[in-house]
Amino acid sequence: FYLGATYDLATNQRRETPINYDARDLTTHAVVVGMTGSGKTGLCVDLMEEAALDLVPAILIDPKGDITNLLLQFPELGPEDFQTWINEDDARRKGQSVAEFAQTTAETWRDGLADWGITPQRIRDLQAAVNYTIFTPGSDAGVPINILGSLAAPKMDFEAEAEVIRERISGTVAALLGLVDDTADPTRSREAILLANIFEFYWKQNKDLDLAQLILAIQTPPVRQVGVFDVDTFYPQKDRFALAMGFNNLMASPSFQAWMQGEALDVDQLFFSPDGKPRHSIFYIAHLSDSERMFFVTLLLENVLIWVRRQSGTTSLRALLYIDEIFGYMPPTAVPPSKRPLLTLLKQARASGLGVVIVTQNPVDLDYKGLTNAGTWFIGKLQAERDKARVVEGLAGAIAATGNATKINYGQLINQLSNRVFLMHSIHLEQPVVFQTRWAMSYLRGPLTRPQVQALMKDRKRPAVINAPEPPVDAAAVTQPPAALRPTPPLPPTPSPVPPLRPVLAPPPPSAPSAPAGFSPVPPALDPSVTQVYLPIVVEERTALRQAMKDIGPQITADQVLLVYEAAILGATTVRFADRKRQIDEQDDQILLAPVHEQVSAVDWADAERLPITLRDLLQQPERVGADQGPIFATAPAQANSAKQLKRIASDLADWLYYNRKLSRQVHQTLGLTQSSGESERDFKIRLQQVARERRDQDVDKVEKQYATQLDRLQSRLRKEEQELAGAEAEYTGRKQQEIVGIGETVLGFFWGRRSTRALSTAASRRRMTAASGRNVEETRQDIEDLKQDLARLEQAMKAQTDAITFKWAGILDELTTEDITPKRADITVQLVALVWLPSWLVTYNDGSRRRMITIAAYELPTVG
């Protein structure tokens, strides 16, 4: 694995010697330690990239969202590749727009990779090497994973592997109890013992157990005796019901349904796709609570452990298990459910070729046994002395375990490390190595959010049902529309629900009901070049009759029901709205239905309405369903009798779209924010308030920072003056005492007859010095008062500015405006213009005085276009 180049700590310079790490060394596992900002994420991404290039599958547990950066691979290294993923705060701190920061980032990445000899082709190779999937247990943001749907029995012989299976049962039970906030001892409590007996009962028979079965088994246990007591004595039914209710409430929670859908927790499938291609399965768990994380990580580790036990021995690296932050999962004193399987993997997985890589910021959070079981240590910059001491202690233990003595001062080496510079100690190397990590091929933008994960995974999720089942039709009469009418975008939108039907009253034709005037039992003969399509029937005859009876009265009896087709013009369009400044790039697909009027030669697209269907819903031939006889057809409009006429109509439609279509978005100019696609006005305003609050705090921080130097200087002077005052006052007090003593001595000398000119001179000198000391005290006091006033004025000025900032951001929502984005000519596509036949049910009835007709639309009614 190409991880970087050696580094000279004496000169703080990178050398030309590359660091190529033997992948097999990872079978003895690795620990990566380093404080925030040390570059350990970059090192770990390098490690995973090299594993992918070497076709090594991996399961990656990502509690923070950093490792999802592995999917941000841009071989072209263009600004547009980075722009979507740029952190706006990073751009703001650099004083750049997102677009400018994207340009800078692209250049930085291009130069960084070139400096390390990494070409765009290597990034393409990386993309093609493995399948990347982000799983989000308990959420459908990424690919959901079915954790609780099946607590599958391990495919192992219970008699031969009883100890191993019971260890897994113990871990699973502890995790389940933690999920329902049961704080009882997971190994000694009656809850844990009952659950363990239930699991053992089913797993002995190699039967899978799901949560629903577990709940029922708690109420009516399959075992009648626990130890020497019957189950009701050991755990009364009333108490068992409370435990079952806890799991039932969990299962019934709508928010918990995501835990029971998605791909199965099958480690083999997580390591390899169905076609045998290696996978890097990233488990993004930043959104989970602590108990949910512990539950998921424990189950995953237990499943990995079972997978390991099924593998044959190897000295090569078969797969990787990576945990991005070990905090809480293997603490030095506590025993959470995840600790046992993790320690077991560190001790036993080597023989099966599974390498375990664990990462931590604080080595004191890691069990000593875990440290000593790691064959490779990547040590980055550490700040806390206790972390340094813990690492040195762990290294000493690991070295002692190998039987090798060393005189290397690891503490001194660690103190010299800087960002992206690591000390690598490996039991496979004679000496430790200091190296600088290479530039990562993946864009290290920091933790991804769930919406960003969703954007990454939208094309990797299993395809959902796009169209509702069509009504039964005569297969002989209906064929699939041509390919031109059935585009297959990556994720076509789901059709909207059928809106309430709106009956359309038609003028009663004077002819007989079997063949109304203007209709024919056969479609009109048109030029073969005229494209014709048919709307599918979504309203059955029975439903149309009920609607007619509701409109004309239930006492009226229908005489005849006919399926009729009338003509209109259909236009299928795609309009792209792009605004780089606003970071908007949206595509709007519409199918428009325009009426035709005999008196008007041109189609007026302003009267068109939008059909809630897609191109793939269109039919090539009429349907034959219900009715007293076959469908009848109206005459075709004169405006659409040739391909030339349809081409002209398409041109008119493109012109109309160019001049009339627009995308309206709410915009905040000051904040530079635009309403996102699908974001409601309410949600946008909430977001604006939050961003405004953040901007306000940032502006206040700037003001405080501007004043900080002046305030610090004044406060420093104030402290100095106060110290001087204390000294001056002490001196003044001392001099006054000396002066008093001197006066006393002079007076006594006068009475004793010892007059001295020198004594008088000394007394006068003392008076002058005392007076000077007193003036110094007063001056110092005045200086202190002046400084306090200066401080008060400065603080008042700062407060005035911060108040103004608060006031400014308080009314920020008043600046909200609406902007329209119009398309470019090149962004308008007319996919299809055709003569469309609209199905309706023509119901004939007699109101007692004359024969009348009512028309009920049989197709999905349009919305306002």
ZAMARGU-4260 file (C-alpha; in steps of 0.2 Angstrom, whole numbers, plus 5000, padded with zeros to 4 digits):
<rodrens>
0) 5000/5000/5000 | 5007/5017/4995 | 5005/5027/5010 | 5018/5042/5008 | 5036/5045/5010
5) 5049/5045/5024 | 5051/5061/5033 | 5066/5069/5042 | 5061/5076/5059 | 5078/5085/5060
10) 5075/5096/5045 | 5056/5095/5044 | 5057/5089/5026 | 5050/5075/5016 | 5061/5063/5008
15) 5060/5055/4992 | 5059/5037/4999 | 5041/5031/4997 | 5032/5021/5011 | 5025/5005/5004
20) 5016/4996/5017 | 5014/4977/5016 | 4996/4973/5016 | 4998/4957/5025 | 5005/4966/5040
25) 4987/4972/5043 | 4982/4954/5047 | 4990/4958/5064 | 4979/4973/5065 | 4983/4991/5067
30) 4979/5006/5078 | 4979/5024/5072 | 4980/5037/5086 | 4981/5056/5084 | 4973/5072/5089
35) 4960/5081/5079 | 4970/5089/5065 | 4984/5077/5065 | 4979/5070/5048 | 4974/5053/5054
40) 4958/5054/5043 | 4969/5057/5028 | 4980/5042/5032 | 4965/5030/5035 | 4958/5036/5018
45) 4974/5032/5010 | 4974/5015/5018 | 4957/5011/5012 | 4960/5018/4995 | 4975/5006/4993
50) 4965/4992/5000 | 4952/4995/4986 | 4965/4996/4973 | 4971/4979/4979 | 4953/4972/4978
55) 4952/4970/4997 | 4934/4971/5003 | 4931/4981/5019 | 4917/4984/5032 | 4919/5002/5038
60) 4910/5008/5054 | 4909/5027/5053 | 4902/5036/5068 | 4906/5053/5062 | 4904/5053/5044
65) 4922/5056/5039 | 4925/5039/5029 | 4910/5043/5018 | 4923/5054/5009 | 4929/5039/5000
70) 4915/5041/4988 | 4920/5058/4983 | 4932/5053/4969 | 4934/5065/4954 | 4945/5059/4941
75) 4943/5075/4930 | 4947/5086/4946 | 4936/5100/4939 | 4929/5114/4950 | 4911/5108/4946
80) 4915/5091/4954 | 4920/5098/4970 | 4907/5112/4971 | 4893/5101/4977 | 4903/5095/4991
85) 4911/5111/4997 | 4908/5116/5015 | 4901/5133/5014 | 4909/5138/5031 | 4926/5133/5024
90) 4923/5145/5009 | 4917/5159/5021 | 4932/5157/5032 | 4943/5159/5017 | 4933/5174/5011
95) 4928/5166/4995 | 4912/5161/4987 | 4908/5142/4986 | 4912/5143/4967 | 4929/5152/4970
100) 4933/5140/4984 | 4928/5125/4973 | 4940/5132/4960 | 4954/5134/4973 | 4950/5116/4980
105) 4951/5108/4963 | 4968/5116/4960 | 4974/5111/4977 | 4969/5093/4974 | 4976/5093/4957
110) 4993/5100/4962 | 4993/5089/4978 | 4991/5073/4968 | 5003/5078/4955 | 5016/5081/4968
115) 5014/5063/4974 | 5014/5056/4957 | 4996/5051/4957 | 4987/5053/4940 | 4969/5054/4936
120) 4969/5037/4929 | 4973/5030/4946 | 4958/5038/4952 | 4948/5030/4938 | 4956/5013/4943
125) 4950/5016/4961 | 4932/5020/4956 | 4932/5004/4946 | 4940/4993/4959 | 4926/4990/4972
130) 4908/4994/4974 | 4905/5008/4987 | 4889/5008/4997 | 4884/5018/5012 | 4873/5009/5024
135) 4862/5019/5036 | 4855/5007/5049 | 4839/5014/5056 | 4837/5027/5042 | 4834/5027/5023
140) 4845/5041/5019 | 4858/5029/5012 | 4855/5010/5009 | 4845/5003/5024 | 4851/4988/5033
145) 4839/4975/5040 | 4845/4973/5058 | 4830/4967/5068 | 4820/4959/5054 | 4830/4943/5056
150) 4841/4938/5071 | 4847/4924/5060 | 4854/4909/5068 | 4873/4906/5064 | 4875/4892/5052
155) 4886/4882/5064 | 4885/4866/5073 | 4879/4870/5090 | 4886/4855/5098 | 4903/4858/5090
160) 4903/4877/5093 | 4892/4879/5108 | 4905/4890/5117 | 4906/4902/5102 | 4888/4902/5099
165) 4884/4906/5117 | 4896/4920/5117 | 4887/4928/5102 | 4870/4925/5111 | 4877/4934/5126
170) 4883/4949/5116 | 4866/4950/5106 | 4856/4949/5122 | 4866/4963/5130 | 4864/4974/5115
175) 4845/4971/5114 | 4843/4975/5132 | 4853/4991/5130 | 4841/4996/5116 | 4826/4996/5127
180) 4836/5005/5141 | 4838/4990/5152 | 4852/4994/5164 | 4852/4977/5172 | 4868/4966/5172
185) 4868/4958/5154 | 4876/4942/5161 | 4867/4940/5178 | 4850/4948/5176 | 4835/4937/5174
190) 4830/4947/5158 | 4847/4942/5150 | 4846/4924/5156 | 4828/4922/5149 | 4833/4930/5132
195) 4848/4919/5131 | 4838/4903/5134 | 4826/4908/5121 | 4840/4911/5108 | 4848/4895/5113
200) 4832/4886/5111 | 4829/4892/5093 | 4847/4892/5087 | 4850/4874/5093 | 4837/4870/5080
205) 4846/4882/5067 | 4830/4892/5067 | 4830/4911/5064 | 4822/4922/5076 | 4815/4939/5073
210) 4809/4953/5085 | 4791/4948/5083 | 4794/4930/5088 | 4806/4936/5102 | 4791/4946/5110
215) 4780/4931/5109 | 4793/4920/5116 | 4795/4931/5131 | 4777/4930/5135 | 4776/4912/5132
220) 4794/4905/5134 | 4798/4889/5124 | 4808/4883/5139 | 4798/4878/5154 | 4813/4877/5166
225) 4827/4889/5170 | 4840/4881/5181 | 4830/4872/5195 | 4815/4883/5194 | 4801/4883/5182
230) 4800/4899/5171 | 4785/4907/5180 | 4794/4906/5197 | 4811/4912/5190 | 4802/4926/5180
235) 4784/4929/5184 | 4772/4931/5169 | 4767/4949/5174 | 4786/4954/5174 | 4789/4946/5158
240) 4774/4955/5150 | 4783/4972/5155 | 4799/4966/5146 | 4789/4960/5131 | 4780/4977/5131
245) 4796/4986/5130 | 4802/4977/5115 | 4784/4979/5107 | 4784/4998/5109 | 4801/4998/5101
250) 4795/4988/5086 | 4779/4998/5085 | 4787/5015/5084 | 4786/5022/5067 | 4804/5029/5068
255) 4810/5011/5071 | 4803/5003/5055 | 4819/5007/5046 | 4828/4995/5056 | 4817/4981/5049
260) 4819/4984/5030 | 4834/4985/5018 | 4848/4972/5014 | 4851/4958/5026 | 4865/4959/5039
265) 4875/4946/5029 | 4894/4949/5031 | 4898/4939/5016 | 4886/4950/5005 | 4893/4965/5013
270) 4911/4960/5008 | 4906/4955/4990 | 4892/4959/4978 | 4882/4946/4969 | 4894/4946/4955
275) 4909/4943/4966 | 4915/4961/4965 | 4923/4967/4982 | 4913/4980/4991 | 4918/4993/5003
280) 4902/4994/5014 | 4902/5010/5025 | 4891/5010/5040 | 4886/5028/5043 | 4880/5029/5061
285) 4882/5047/5065 | 4863/5049/5066 | 4860/5035/5080 | 4859/5037/5098 | 4872/5030/5109
290) 4861/5014/5114 | 4857/5012/5095 | 4875/5013/5090 | 4880/5001/5103 | 4866/4989/5098
295) 4871/4990/5079 | 4890/4989/5082 | 4888/4974/5093 | 4877/4964/5081 | 4889/4968/5067
300) 4904/4963/5076 | 4896/4947/5082 | 4891/4943/5063 | 4909/4947/5058 | 4915/4935/5071
305) 4904/4921/5065 | 4910/4925/5047 | 4928/4924/5053 | 4925/4907/5060 | 4919/4900/5044
310) 4934/4905/5034 | 4949/4894/5030 | 4966/4900/5036 | 4977/4911/5026 | 4992/4922/5028
315) 4986/4935/5016 | 4974/4950/5019 | 4957/4944/5015 | 4946/4958/5021 | 4946/4973/5033
320) 4936/4979/5047 | 4938/4997/5050 | 4931/5007/5065 | 4934/5026/5063 | 4932/5030/5082
325) 4934/5017/5095 | 4928/5028/5109 | 4915/5019/5120 | 4917/5002/5111 | 4932/4995/5120
330) 4935/5006/5136 | 4949/5001/5148 | 4938/4997/5163 | 4919/4995/5158 | 4913/4980/5148
335) 4900/4986/5135 | 4892/4972/5124 | 4904/4977/5110 | 4920/4974/5119 | 4920/4955/5120
340) 4918/4952/5101 | 4930/4966/5097 | 4944/4959/5108 | 4940/4941/5101 | 4943/4948/5083
345) 4959/4956/5088 | 4965/4940/5095 | 4958/4927/5083 | 4955/4935/5066 | 4972/4935/5060
350) 4971/4916/5055 | 4957/4920/5044 | 4965/4935/5035 | 4954/4948/5043 | 4963/4964/5047
355) 4956/4975/5060 | 4960/4994/5060 | 4954/5004/5075 | 4956/5023/5076 | 4955/5034/5091
360) 4959/5052/5097 | 4962/5047/5115 | 4973/5032/5118 | 4967/5032/5136 | 4950/5027/5130
365) 4956/5011/5123 | 4959/4995/5133 | 4977/4990/5135 | 4974/4973/5128 | 4968/4980/5112
370) 4984/4991/5111 | 4995/4976/5114 | 4986/4965/5101 | 4990/4978/5087 | 5005/4973/5076
375) 5006/4990/5068 | 5004/5007/5076 | 5002/5023/5067 | 5005/5037/5079 | 5001/5055/5074
380) 5002/5072/5083 | 4996/5071/5101 | 4994/5085/5113 | 4989/5078/5130 | 5003/5071/5140
385) 4992/5057/5147 | 4989/5052/5129 | 5007/5052/5125 | 5011/5042/5141 | 4997/5029/5136
390) 5004/5027/5119 | 5022/5024/5125 | 5016/5012/5138 | 5006/5002/5125 | 5021/5002/5113
395) 5032/4996/5127 | 5019/4982/5131 | 5018/4977/5112 | 5037/4977/5110 | 5039/4967/5126
400) 5026/4954/5120 | 5037/4951/5104 | 5053/4948/5115 | 5062/4962/5107 | 5072/4975/5116
405) 5073/4993/5110 | 5082/5009/5116 | 5072/5020/5105 | 5065/5035/5114 | 5047/5035/5108
410) 5041/5049/5119 | 5054/5061/5111 | 5049/5055/5093 | 5031/5058/5097 | 5034/5076/5103
415) 5042/5080/5086 | 5028/5075/5075 | 5018/5088/5065 | 5002/5087/5055 | 5002/5073/5042
420) 5018/5066/5049 | 5016/5049/5058 | 5027/5037/5067 | 5024/5019/5061 | 5029/5005/5073
425) 5027/4988/5066 | 5031/4971/5073 | 5036/4967/5055 | 5049/4980/5054 | 5066/4982/5063
430) 5065/5000/5066 | 5050/5012/5067 | 5048/5024/5052 | 5043/5042/5052 | 5033/5047/5036
435) 5022/5060/5029 | 5006/5053/5021 | 5003/5055/5003 | 4989/5065/4996 | 4972/5057/4996
440) 4963/5053/4980 | 4946/5055/4988 | 4941/5073/4992 | 4943/5075/5011 | 4929/5088/5014
445) 4925/5082/5031 | 4909/5073/5038 | 4895/5071/5026 | 4877/5074/5032 | 4863/5062/5029
450) 4856/5073/5015 | 4873/5072/5006 | 4873/5053/5010 | 4856/5052/5002 | 4862/5061/4987
455) 4877/5049/4985 | 4866/5034/4987 | 4851/5038/4977 | 4857/5028/4962 | 4863/5013/4972
460) 4847/5010/4981 | 4836/4995/4976 | 4824/5002/4962 | 4807/5006/4969 | 4790/5003/4961
465) 4788/5018/4950 | 4771/5015/4942 | 4756/5009/4950 | 4748/4993/4942 | 4738/4997/4926
470) 4720/4992/4925 | 4717/4975/4917 | 4717/4977/4898 | 4715/4966/4883 | 4733/4960/4879
475) 4729/4958/4861 | 4723/4975/4859 | 4736/4985/4868 | 4755/4985/4864 | 4769/4993/4872
480) 4773/5011/4866 | 4788/5013/4855 | 4805/5016/4864 | 4804/5034/4859 | 4789/5036/4870
485) 4797/5026/4885 | 4812/5035/4891 | 4821/5027/4906 | 4829/5040/4916 | 4839/5034/4931
490) 4825/5038/4944 | 4809/5043/4935 | 4797/5052/4947 | 4783/5043/4955 | 4766/5048/4947
495) 4755/5058/4958 | 4740/5051/4966 | 4724/5051/4955 | 4715/5068/4959 | 4697/5068/4962
500) 4687/5066/4946 | 4678/5081/4938 | 4663/5077/4927 | 4663/5086/4911 | 4646/5090/4904
505) 4645/5087/4885 | 4630/5094/4875 | 4618/5081/4870 | 4620/5075/4852 | 4604/5074/4842
510) 4608/5057/4835 | 4605/5040/4841 | 4615/5035/4857 | 4623/5020/4848 | 4633/5032/4837
515) 4632/5050/4842 | 4635/5063/4828 | 4654/5067/4826 | 4660/5050/4832 | 4665/5035/4822
520) 4668/5017/4828 | 4685/5017/4819 | 4699/5029/4822 | 4700/5043/4809 | 4712/5039/4794
525) 4728/5050/4796 | 4744/5051/4787 | 4756/5037/4794 | 4769/5051/4798 | 4757/5058/4812
530) 4762/5052/4829 | 4747/5046/4839 | 4746/5041/4857 | 4733/5036/4869 | 4731/5040/4887
535) 4728/5025/4899 | 4711/5022/4907 | 4712/5025/4926 | 4693/5027/4929 | 4683/5011/4927
540) 4666/5011/4919 | 4658/5006/4936 | 4666/5021/4944 | 4661/5033/4930 | 4643/5027/4933
545) 4643/5031/4951 | 4650/5048/4947 | 4637/5051/4935 | 4623/5046/4947 | 4630/5057/4960
550) 4630/5072/4948 | 4613/5069/4939 | 4604/5061/4954 | 4602/5043/4960 | 4584/5041/4953
555) 4590/5042/4935 | 4594/5026/4926 | 4608/5026/4913 | 4603/5019/4896 | 4620/5017/4888
560) 4638/5019/4892 | 4651/5021/4878 | 4670/5023/4879 | 4674/5038/4868 | 4691/5045/4862
565) 4693/5063/4858 | 4708/5072/4851 | 4720/5085/4858 | 4738/5089/4857 | 4751/5082/4869
570) 4769/5089/4871 | 4782/5081/4882 | 4795/5093/4887 | 4811/5094/4898 | 4817/5111/4904
575) 4833/5113/4914 | 4835/5128/4926 | 4853/5132/4930 | 4860/5146/4940 | 4878/5144/4945
580) 4877/5159/4957 | 4862/5152/4966 | 4869/5134/4965 | 4853/5129/4956 | 4853/5115/4943
585) 4836/5107/4942 | 4826/5098/4928 | 4808/5099/4925 | 4799/5086/4915 | 4781/5090/4910
590) 4768/5082/4899 | 4757/5096/4893 | 4739/5093/4886 | 4733/5107/4874 | 4715/5109/4868
595) 4712/5111/4849 | 4699/5123/4842 | 4693/5122/4824 | 4692/5141/4822 | 4710/5143/4827
600) 4724/5137/4816 | 4738/5137/4830 | 4739/5128/4847 | 4738/5140/4861 | 4750/5132/4874
605) 4745/5145/4887 | 4729/5135/4889 | 4738/5119/4891 | 4737/5109/4907 | 4750/5097/4914
610) 4746/5079/4915 | 4752/5069/4930 | 4759/5055/4920 | 4776/5050/4912 | 4780/5046/4894
615) 4781/5028/4898 | 4762/5028/4903 | 4757/5032/4885 | 4749/5019/4875 | 4751/5016/4856
620) 4733/5009/4854 | 4716/5011/4862 | 4711/5001/4876 | 4695/4990/4876 | 4687/4989/4893
625) 4669/4988/4898 | 4655/4998/4889 | 4641/4992/4879 | 4651/4992/4863 | 4669/4995/4857
630) 4676/5013/4858 | 4671/5027/4847 | 4681/5041/4840 | 4679/5059/4837 | 4686/5067/4822
635) 4704/5073/4821 | 4708/5091/4822 | 4714/5099/4806 | 4729/5107/4814 | 4737/5090/4817
640) 4735/5080/4801 | 4753/5079/4796 | 4770/5078/4803 | 4774/5095/4796 | 4760/5102/4806
645) 4766/5093/4822 | 4784/5099/4819 | 4778/5117/4818 | 4768/5115/4834 | 4784/5108/4842
650) 4793/5123/4837 | 4779/5134/4844 | 4780/5124/4860 | 4799/5127/4862 | 4796/5146/4859
655) 4782/5146/4872 | 4793/5137/4885 | 4807/5149/4882 | 4797/5165/4884 | 4785/5158/4898
660) 4793/5145/4909 | 4802/5150/4924 | 4807/5143/4941 | 4803/5154/4956 | 4814/5153/4971
665) 4814/5163/4987 | 4831/5171/4989 | 4840/5181/5003 | 4853/5192/4996 | 4862/5197/5012
670) 4864/5179/5017 | 4867/5173/4999 | 4855/5158/5002 | 4842/5152/4990 | 4827/5141/4993
675) 4831/5123/4989 | 4822/5111/4978 | 4808/5103/4989 | 4811/5115/5003 | 4795/5123/5010
680) 4794/5141/5013 | 4793/5137/5032 | 4808/5126/5032 | 4818/5139/5022 | 4813/5153/5034
685) 4819/5141/5049 | 4835/5139/5040 | 4837/5157/5037 | 4835/5161/5055 | 4848/5148/5060
690) 4860/5154/5047 | 4857/5172/5053 | 4860/5167/5070 | 4876/5159/5065 | 4881/5175/5055
695) 4877/5186/5070 | 4888/5176/5081 | 4902/5177/5069 | 4900/5195/5067 | 4900/5197/5085
700) 4916/5187/5087 | 4924/5198/5074 | 4920/5213/5084 | 4926/5206/5100 | 4942/5200/5091
705) 4944/5218/5085 | 4942/5225/5102 | 4952/5211/5111 | 4969/5218/5108 | 4964/5235/5114
710) 4955/5228/5129 | 4970/5216/5133 | 4982/5231/5132 | 4971/5242/5144 | 4968/5228/5156
715) 4987/5224/5156 | 4991/5242/5159 | 4977/5242/5173 | 4985/5227/5182 | 5002/5235/5180
720) 4996/5252/5187 | 4987/5243/5201 | 5003/5234/5206 | 5012/5250/5205 | 4999/5258/5216
725) 5001/5244/5229 | 5020/5247/5229 | 5018/5266/5229 | 5006/5265/5244 | 5017/5254/5253
730) 5032/5266/5250 | 5021/5281/5255 | 5016/5272/5271 | 5034/5268/5275 | 5040/5285/5272
735) 5027/5293/5282 | 5032/5281/5297 | 5050/5286/5294 | 5046/5304/5294 | 5036/5302/5310
740) 5050/5293/5318 | 5063/5306/5312 | 5052/5320/5319 | 5051/5311/5336 | 5070/5310/5336
745) 5073/5328/5332 | 5061/5334/5346 | 5069/5323/5358 | 5086/5329/5353 | 5080/5347/5356
750) 5074/5343/5373 | 5090/5334/5377 | 5100/5348/5371 | 5107/5339/5355 | 5103/5351/5341
755) 5109/5346/5324 | 5108/5355/5307 | 5110/5338/5299 | 5095/5331/5308 | 5085/5346/5302
760) 5091/5343/5285 | 5086/5324/5286 | 5069/5328/5292 | 5066/5340/5278 | 5072/5327/5265
765) 5060/5315/5272 | 5046/5327/5271 | 5050/5330/5253 | 5051/5311/5249 | 5035/5308/5258
770) 5026/5321/5248 | 5033/5315/5232 | 5028/5297/5237 | 5011/5304/5241 | 5010/5313/5224
775) 5015/5297/5215 | 5001/5287/5224 | 4988/5300/5218 | 4995/5300/5201 | 4994/5281/5200
780) 4977/5282/5207 | 4972/5294/5193 | 4980/5284/5180 | 4970/5269/5186 | 4954/5279/5185
785) 4958/5285/5168 | 4961/5267/5162 | 4945/5261/5170 | 4936/5275/5160 | 4945/5270/5144
790) 4940/5252/5147 | 4922/5257/5151 | 4921/5267/5135 | 4929/5254/5125 | 4917/5241/5132
795) 4903/5252/5128 | 4908/5255/5110 | 4910/5236/5108 | 4893/5233/5116 | 4885/5246/5104
800) 4892/5237/5089 | 4886/5220/5095 | 4869/5228/5099 | 4869/5235/5081 | 4873/5218/5074
805) 4860/5209/5084 | 4847/5222/5078 | 4853/5219/5060 | 4851/5200/5060 | 4835/5201/5071
810) 4825/5208/5056 | 4834/5198/5042 | 4818/5189/5037 | 4811/5205/5031 | 4824/5205/5016
815) 4817/5189/5009 | 4813/5191/4990 | 4807/5180/4976 | 4817/5178/4960 | 4813/5169/4944
820) 4826/5159/4935 | 4823/5157/4916 | 4830/5143/4905 | 4842/5145/4891 | 4837/5140/4873
825) 4849/5125/4874 | 4841/5119/4890 | 4824/5117/4882 | 4820/5100/4875 | 4804/5095/4866
830) 4804/5076/4867 | 4788/5073/4859 | 4773/5082/4851 | 4759/5070/4846 | 4740/5069/4843
835) 4733/5062/4859 | 4717/5053/4861 | 4708/5056/4878 | 4697/5042/4884 | 4680/5047/4892
840) 4664/5038/4897 | 4649/5044/4888 | 4634/5040/4899 | 4616/5042/4890 | 4601/5044/4901
845) 4583/5050/4901 | 4578/5064/4913 | 4560/5061/4910 | 4557/5074/4897 | 4572/5071/4885
850) 4587/5060/4882 | 4603/5068/4889 | 4622/5064/4890 | 4635/5066/4903 | 4654/5064/4900
855) 4666/5057/4913 | 4684/5058/4910 | 4692/5041/4911 | 4710/5047/4911 | 4720/5055/4925
860) 4715/5073/4925 | 4727/5087/4922 | 4733/5099/4934 | 4736/5117/4930 | 4751/5119/4919
</rodrens>
